[in-house]
Amino acid sequence: MTATSLAASFAPTFNGPEGQEDMPYLLTPGPLTTSRGVKLAMLADYGSRDIEFREIVKGIRSSLLDLANCGPNYECVIMQGSGTFAVEAALGSFCPSKRYKTLVVCNGAYGERAAKILNRLGRPVVTLDKGDSEAPSPEEIVSVLSSDRTISHLWFVHCETTSGIINPIQAICKAVQGRALTIMVDAMSSFGAIPIDMSGWNIDVMVSSSNKCLEGVPGFSYVLVRRQLLEESEGVCHSTVLDLCEQWRVLERTGQFRYTPPTHAIVAFQKALEEYTHAGGLSARGARYKRNAEVLVTGMREMGIQTLLSDDEAGPIIQTFLTPRDPHFHFETFYEMLRQRGYAIYPGKLTKRPSFRIGTIGQLDETVIRGALLAIREVFREMGVSDMRPLES
């Protein structure tokens, strides 16, 4: 059996839309649908020591610093693995291990995950719990900081994809200005589509990954951080593999990774960055995602489906819809029938209200979203779902 026929034998069968070859559009917060150019970039094999590959890595690191408006005192450290690898690397490298504490703002699964990591590492942590769909106010954060002078680090998520809510990053940074505080931001699902000004907003650490708004493929994550923090973190990290200081020093000295890098994901990301710039950069990417979200939310509301968040709370990354109370609705059936039509969505992650989520990032435009809305209408009709009022928790 040839490689082509072997791949075909495992390919899903569905009557999907044109333009996405033999796979569904991924209406998720990542992995996401990528361009053909990004896919084709992975057909080349690079050695990790190749001069060309090292130049690609150098260029990516520089581009990411520029995109986050980092000044000359910041560094970019690429880390093998998913976004959570970078989260744990940053928490383990920079958060205090005794005497002082890290405040983690939780309004979804990803804030909770950061707190769980710190607890597992035995690092002192306090949380501000806002449930799973409410944004923290800057005043609440200031209040917690003022009540506990041993808090030296602040960690929060920019776009919490549990619900899709956008937390007020700029207002939070302004509110805590002047405090002896290390500000750390999980911008996993926002970076590249929503502005972040690390220098201007005095952010010390930011983490993100390759398979989000910059539209690369999974395989690596990265940490943008003040150089002084990196230098002071020598010997602090709990892990050899996740030690950001060591990773940075080797990258700086040799241009290489300490351990085998995800070469194909990195060259694909280089192509994704080229396409990002050519398409108009952050403003164009953000505008396309915003339009996708507007078309999706309008169409779902026309069917009677309610959103979890109001329009001024929800960002352009992923939308959360409340599960219809109709007894004919079963999410797994809904999911599979949509996927057969070429659209893959996400289950909800909320603990309080039954829901499902539809992402609006990746190589999607409003034409794709309108196709998805048509497919959703068809699936509801075939399932016999007519009562769209929300299911009570």
C-alpha positions in Angstrom: 0.0 0.0 0.0 1.4 3.4 -0.9 1.7 6.3 1.6 -1.1 8.1 -0.3 -3.5 5.2 -0.2 -2.7 4.5 3.4 -3.5 8.0 4.4 -6.7 7.9 2.4 -7.8 4.7 4.2 -7.7 6.6 7.5 -9.2 9.8 6.2 -12.7 10.7 7.5 -15.6 10.4 5.1 -18.0 13.3 5.0 -19.7 15.6 2.5 -17.7 18.6 3.5 -17.3 22.1 2.0 -15.0 22.9 -0.9 -11.7 24.5 0.0 -10.7 22.3 2.9 -9.7 19.2 0.9 -10.6 16.1 2.9 -10.8 17.4 6.4 -13.4 19.5 8.2 -12.9 23.2 9.0 -11.8 23.5 12.6 -14.1 25.9 14.4 -12.1 25.6 17.5 -9.6 27.7 19.5 -6.7 25.7 18.2 -5.5 23.5 16.6 -7.1 25.4 13.8 -7.5 25.4 10.0 -4.3 26.5 8.4 -3.5 27.8 4.9 -2.2 25.6 2.1 1.1 27.6 2.2 1.6 26.6 5.9 0.8 23.0 5.1 3.2 22.9 2.2 6.0 24.4 4.2 6.1 21.2 6.2 7.0 19.1 3.2 10.6 20.2 3.6 12.9 18.4 6.1 15.4 20.5 8.0 18.2 19.4 10.3 18.1 21.1 13.7 21.8 22.2 13.2 21.3 23.6 9.7 22.3 27.2 9.2 19.0 27.8 7.4 17.0 26.4 10.2 18.9 28.4 12.8 18.2 31.6 10.8 14.5 30.7 10.7 14.5 30.4 14.5 16.3 33.7 14.9 13.8 35.4 12.6 10.8 34.0 14.5 12.1 35.1 17.8 12.7 38.7 16.6 9.3 38.9 14.9 7.4 37.8 18.0 9.2 40.4 20.1 8.3 43.1 17.6 4.6 42.0 17.4 4.3 42.3 21.2 6.0 45.7 21.2 8.8 44.5 23.3 11.7 46.9 23.9 15.4 46.0 23.8 15.2 44.5 27.3 13.0 41.6 26.4 13.9 38.1 25.1 11.9 35.4 23.3 12.4 31.8 24.4 10.8 29.1 22.2 9.8 26.0 24.1 9.0 22.6 22.6 5.5 21.4 23.4 2.0 22.9 23.7 1.0 26.1 25.3 0.8 24.5 28.8 4.5 23.6 28.5 5.3 27.3 28.3 2.8 28.1 31.1 4.5 25.6 33.4 8.0 26.8 32.3 7.2 30.4 33.1 5.5 29.6 36.4 8.4 27.3 37.4 11.1 29.7 36.3 9.8 33.0 37.6 7.3 32.5 40.5 8.6 32.6 44.1 9.1 29.4 46.0 8.8 30.8 49.5 7.9 33.9 51.5 6.2 35.6 48.5 3.1 34.6 46.6 1.6 34.5 43.1 -1.9 35.8 42.7 -3.7 33.9 39.9 -6.9 35.3 38.6 -9.3 32.5 37.7 -12.4 32.9 35.5 -12.1 29.6 33.6 -10.2 26.4 33.2 -6.9 28.0 32.1 -6.5 30.2 35.2 -7.4 27.2 37.3 -4.8 25.2 35.5 -2.1 27.8 36.3 -3.1 27.6 40.0 -3.0 23.8 39.9 0.5 23.9 38.4 1.8 26.2 41.2 0.2 24.0 43.8 1.8 21.0 42.3 5.2 22.8 42.4 4.7 23.8 46.0 4.8 27.5 45.0 2.8 29.8 47.3 -0.4 30.8 45.4 -3.6 32.7 46.1 -6.5 32.9 43.7 -9.2 35.4 42.8 -12.1 33.2 41.7 -14.5 34.8 39.3 -16.3 31.6 38.3 -16.3 30.5 34.7 -17.7 33.5 32.8 -17.2 36.8 34.7 -14.3 39.1 34.1 -12.2 40.4 37.0 -12.3 44.1 37.6 -9.0 46.0 38.1 -10.4 47.2 41.4 -10.9 43.7 42.7 -7.3 42.8 41.8 -6.0 45.9 43.5 -8.0 45.0 46.6 -6.5 41.6 46.9 -3.0 43.0 46.4 -3.5 45.6 49.0 -4.8 43.1 51.5 -1.8 40.8 51.2 1.6 42.5 50.8 3.4 39.2 50.3 2.0 38.9 46.8 4.8 39.6 44.4 3.5 38.1 41.1 0.2 38.4 39.2 -0.9 35.8 36.6 -4.0 36.1 34.5 -5.4 35.0 31.2 -6.1 37.5 28.4 -8.7 35.5 26.5 -10.2 32.8 28.6 -11.5 30.3 26.0 -13.6 28.4 28.6 -16.2 31.1 27.7 -14.4 33.3 25.2 -14.4 36.3 27.6 -11.7 38.9 27.1 -10.2 40.1 30.4 -9.3 43.8 30.6 -5.6 43.5 30.3 -4.7 47.1 29.7 -6.9 48.4 32.6 -5.5 45.8 34.9 -1.9 46.7 34.1 -2.7 50.4 34.6 -4.4 49.7 37.9 -1.4 47.9 39.4 1.2 50.3 38.0 3.8 51.5 40.5 3.6 48.3 42.6 6.5 46.0 43.1 4.8 43.3 41.1 5.8 41.0 38.3 2.9 40.9 35.7 2.5 37.6 33.8 0.0 37.1 31.1 -1.3 34.0 29.4 -2.1 35.4 25.9 -2.4 31.9 24.4 -5.6 32.6 22.5 -5.3 36.3 21.9 -1.8 37.1 20.7 -1.7 38.1 17.1 -5.4 39.2 16.9 -5.8 41.5 19.9 -3.2 44.2 20.7 -0.7 43.6 23.4 1.9 46.2 24.3 4.3 44.6 26.7 6.6 47.6 27.1 3.8 50.2 27.2 1.7 48.2 29.7 4.7 47.1 31.8 4.1 43.4 31.3 7.0 41.3 32.4 6.1 37.8 31.0 3.8 36.7 28.2 3.2 33.2 27.0 1.5 32.0 23.8 1.8 29.1 21.2 2.2 28.4 17.6 -1.3 27.1 16.8 -3.5 30.0 17.7 -4.1 33.5 16.1 -0.9 33.4 14.1 -2.2 30.3 12.4 0.7 27.9 12.6 0.5 24.3 13.6 0.9 22.7 17.0 4.4 21.9 18.2 5.9 24.7 20.2 5.1 27.6 22.5 7.0 30.6 23.5 7.7 33.0 26.4 8.4 36.7 25.9 10.1 38.0 29.1 12.3 40.7 30.5 16.0 39.7 30.2 16.6 40.5 33.8 14.0 38.0 34.9 15.7 35.3 32.8 19.1 36.1 34.2 17.8 36.0 37.8 16.0 32.7 37.2 19.2 30.7 36.8 18.8 27.5 38.8 15.3 28.3 39.9 13.2 26.1 37.6 12.0 22.8 39.0 12.5 21.0 35.6 15.5 20.5 33.4 13.4 20.3 30.3 11.3 23.4 31.1 14.2 25.6 32.3 13.7 28.8 30.4 17.0 30.3 31.5 19.0 27.3 30.2 16.9 27.2 27.0 17.6 30.9 26.3 21.3 30.7 27.0 21.7 27.8 24.5 19.6 29.6 21.9 21.7 32.7 22.3 25.0 30.9 22.2 24.4 28.4 19.4 21.1 29.3 17.7 20.0 25.7 18.5 17.6 24.1 20.9 18.9 22.0 23.8 16.7 19.1 22.7 15.2 18.1 19.4 13.1 21.0 18.1 9.8 20.5 16.2 11.4 21.5 12.9 8.3 21.1 10.7 6.1 23.2 13.1 8.8 25.9 13.2 9.2 26.2 9.4 5.4 26.2 9.1 5.2 29.0 11.6 7.7 31.1 9.6 5.4 30.8 6.6 2.4 31.7 8.8 4.2 34.8 9.9 5.0 35.8 6.3 1.3 35.4 5.4 0.2 37.3 8.5 2.4 40.3 7.5 1.3 40.1 3.8 -2.4 40.0 4.8 -2.1 43.2 6.9 -0.9 42.1 10.3 -2.7 42.4 13.6 -5.4 44.9 12.5 -6.4 42.8 9.5 -6.3 39.5 11.4 -8.4 41.0 14.3 -10.9 42.5 11.8 -11.4 39.2 10.0 -12.0 37.3 13.3 -14.3 40.0 14.5 -16.4 39.7 11.4 -16.5 35.9 11.7 -17.8 36.3 15.2 -20.4 38.8 14.3 -21.8 36.7 11.5 -21.8 33.6 13.7 -23.5 35.2 16.7 -26.1 36.9 14.5 -26.9 33.7 12.7 -27.2 31.6 15.9 -29.4 34.2 17.6 -31.7 34.2 14.5 -32.2 30.4 15.2 -33.1 31.2 18.8 -29.8 30.0 20.3 -28.6 32.3 23.2 -25.0 33.3 23.9 -23.5 32.9 27.3 -21.8 36.3 27.1 -23.0 39.8 26.0 -21.5 41.3 23.0 -19.3 43.6 25.0 -17.9 40.7 27.0 -17.2 38.2 24.2 -14.1 38.5 22.1 -13.6 37.4 18.5 -11.8 34.1 19.3 -14.5 31.7 20.4 -18.2 32.0 21.1 -20.1 30.0 23.8 -23.7 29.1 23.1 -26.2 27.8 25.7 -27.4 24.3 25.1 -31.0 24.0 23.8 -33.4 22.4 26.2 -35.1 20.5 23.5 -35.0 16.8 24.5 -33.9 15.8 21.0 -30.6 17.7 21.3 -27.6 15.6 22.2 -24.2 17.2 21.8 -22.3 14.2 20.6 -24.9 13.6 17.8 -24.9 17.3 16.9 -21.1 17.3 16.8 -20.8 14.2 14.6 -23.5 15.4 12.2 -21.8 18.8 11.8 -18.4 17.1 11.3 -19.9 14.9 8.5 -20.8 18.2 6.9 -17.3 19.5 7.2 -17.3 21.6 10.5 -15.7 20.6 13.8 -16.8 22.5 16.9 -16.0 22.3 20.6 -17.9 21.1 23.6 -18.5 23.5 26.5 -16.2 23.7 29.5 -18.5 25.6 31.8 -19.3 24.1 35.2 -22.5 26.1 35.8 -24.4 26.1 32.5 -24.6 23.4 29.7 -23.0 24.9 26.6 -21.0 24.3 23.4 -18.4 26.5 21.7 -17.7 27.5 18.2 -14.3 29.1 17.3 -13.9 31.9 14.8 -10.1 31.9 14.3 -7.9 30.2 11.8 -8.1 30.3 8.0 -11.8 31.1 8.1 -13.8 33.9 6.7 -17.5 34.8 6.8 -18.2 32.6 3.8 -17.1 29.6 5.9 -19.1 30.8 8.9 -22.2 31.2 6.8 -21.7 27.6 5.5 -21.4 26.4 9.1 -24.7 28.2 10.0 -26.4 26.5 7.1 -25.1 23.1 8.3 -26.3 23.8 11.9 -29.8 24.6 10.6 -29.8 21.4 8.7 -28.6 19.3 11.6 -31.2 20.9 14.0 -33.9 20.0 11.5 -32.7 16.4 11.1 -32.4 16.0 14.8 -35.9 17.4 15.3 -34.6 20.2 17.6 -37.0 23.1 17.8 -37.0 24.4 21.4 -33.9 26.6 21.5 -34.5 28.0 25.0 -31.4 27.3 27.2 -31.2 24.1 29.2 -31.1 24.9 32.8 -28.1 23.7 34.8 
